[in-house]
Amino acid sequence: MRVYNFSAGPCQFPLEVLKNIQKDFTNYKQTGMSVMEMSHRSKPYDDINNEAIALLRELLNINDSYEIFFLQGGASEQFLTIPLNLLGDGVADYAVTGYFSKKAYQTAKNAFKDQINLICSSENNNFTKLPSLEEHKPSKNSKYFYITSNNTVFGLRYNEFPKVDCPLICDMSSDIASAVVDINQFDIVYAGAQKNLGAAGVTVVIIKRELIEKSNPHLLCVPTQNYKSVLAAKGIFNTPSTLSVYTLLENMKYLKSIGGVAAIEKINRQKSKLIYDYIDSTDFYINNTAVENRSLTNVVFKTRSLELDKKFIKQAEENNLISLKGHNKAGGMRASMYNGMPLEGAQALLSFMKKFEGENK
Ligand SMILES: *Cc1c(COP(=O)(O)O)cnc(C)c1O
């Protein structure tokens, strides 16, 4: 039996991808071993690494002026990695638009104090509406402007990004490859793989080569996170999370086979629309986020009482709809429907929501 997993991460995979991985697990392409037993300096692994990079480049339409690195430490590691690589003795600007962007800001602020500016924050409206980035321009000579495309915890998403005079850095952990976005408008896009791209253990960092070349990394920046030393090592400074890079590749092959990002965007829009339309049609479920900012990947909602929320989460689980509990900071429910969630999963959730409403009105 397989369940529908609405967890905010790690995500569920298409069954076909899991089966392909299983098929090759003990003997990958006649090498006589599993990918996880392979040297990261071997030819077969090198091919996996290069193919994964090439496929991401193709699927996300990333031009040749960018490097693509597979690092470890999760997306959270980049909260400090970015200022360590790019800040120098300058200043940088942050938009705090949700839970993870606040963490990124606080991490940088703790380490670099007055060099880190808060440009705007939506904390005072409890992250229910995104501030316009056009209205909040970064400061003069800023080393970078740091933003987060999708607010994973409160369920909001930017549909447009500002043109700024400094490098634009975007944490795209929860919506990368879920909808068509022009990556070439950013200087760095990074994402933990475990939401839309693959399994945990690899952070995809897409970065303009020029930005690395101009950077002056802090002495305390470890070489595994130092973009210059990673570039000098052609992306593989130390042992990468080889199995996770491989599973990402298999997942991206599948994405390509179904028509790529534009095709999955259509499905993601259908899935989220099913749930939002129903929430809007009834008083039983509540979603307080600004309609124009609604996330495609993380749909948050609640009922009128904490008890009913609890009951909903428990009964959903009994019906194989798991991990619908909202983040502790947000409460209520959250249906994370990343690329790996099929339309049938959203339909099953919708049926359950209707049934639960009928029984608990
Ligand atoms: C999940 C998430 C993170 C944290 O990712 P880890 O890989 O667990 O460190 C950071 N930013 C955003 C936007 C996220 O959704």
PDBQT file of the ligand as one rigid body, heavy atoms in Angstrom, charges set to zero:
ROOT
HETATM    1  C1  LIG A 401      12.486  23.478   3.451  1.00  0.00    +0.000 C 
HETATM    2  C2  LIG A 401      13.051  24.831   3.247  1.00  0.00    +0.000 A 
HETATM    3  C3  LIG A 401      14.318  25.199   3.748  1.00  0.00    +0.000 A 
HETATM    4  C4  LIG A 401      15.122  24.282   4.617  1.00  0.00    +0.000 C 
HETATM    5  O1  LIG A 401      15.661  23.234   3.885  1.00  0.00    +0.000 OA
HETATM    6  P1  LIG A 401      16.693  22.215   4.557  1.00  0.00    +0.000 P 
HETATM    7  O2  LIG A 401      17.214  21.486   3.351  1.00  0.00    +0.000 OA
HETATM    8  O3  LIG A 401      15.920  21.358   5.490  1.00  0.00    +0.000 OA
HETATM    9  O4  LIG A 401      17.741  23.006   5.238  1.00  0.00    +0.000 OA
HETATM   10  C5  LIG A 401      14.799  26.465   3.454  1.00  0.00    +0.000 A 
HETATM   11  N1  LIG A 401      14.083  27.328   2.733  1.00  0.00    +0.000 NA
HETATM   12  C6  LIG A 401      12.852  27.031   2.246  1.00  0.00    +0.000 A 
HETATM   13  C7  LIG A 401      12.097  28.046   1.455  1.00  0.00    +0.000 C 
HETATM   14  C8  LIG A 401      12.306  25.774   2.501  1.00  0.00    +0.000 A 
HETATM   15  O5  LIG A 401      11.088  25.476   2.024  1.00  0.00    +0.000 OA
ENDROOT
TORSDOF 0
